Amino acid sequence: PDALAWAGTAAALSVQRAGAAPSMPHRSEIDASAGVVA
């Protein structure tokens, strides 16, 4: 379940930007959006 939530967050961030490679979010962006505390 945690992996699916993290992947969903990554997907949600990536569709907000244009392009293939430029739209891939960095791990820190995904963690911040998913509420992960490092």
C-alpha positions as CSV (number, residue, x, y, z in Angstrom):
1,P,0.0,0.0,0.0
2,D,2.8,2.5,0.8
3,A,4.5,1.9,-2.5
4,L,1.2,2.4,-4.4
5,A,0.6,5.7,-2.6
6,W,4.1,6.9,-3.3
7,A,3.8,5.9,-7.0
8,G,0.4,7.6,-7.2
9,T,2.0,10.8,-5.8
10,A,4.8,10.6,-8.3
11,A,2.3,10.2,-11.2
12,A,0.2,13.1,-10.0
13,L,3.3,15.3,-9.9
14,S,4.5,14.2,-13.3
15,V,1.3,14.9,-15.2
16,Q,1.4,18.5,-14.1
17,R,4.4,19.3,-16.3
18,A,5.1,19.1,-20.0
19,G,7.6,16.7,-21.5
20,A,8.7,13.2,-20.7
21,A,12.0,13.5,-18.8
22,P,11.4,17.1,-17.5
23,S,8.1,16.0,-16.0
24,M,9.7,13.3,-13.7
25,P,9.7,14.6,-10.2
26,H,12.7,14.3,-7.9
27,R,12.4,12.0,-4.9
28,S,12.4,14.9,-2.5
29,E,9.4,16.4,-4.3
30,I,7.5,13.1,-4.1
31,D,8.4,12.6,-0.4
32,A,7.3,16.2,0.4
33,S,4.0,15.8,-1.4
34,A,3.4,12.4,0.1
35,G,4.1,13.6,3.6
36,V,7.2,11.4,4.1
37,V,9.5,12.6,6.9
38,A,13.1,11.9,6.2
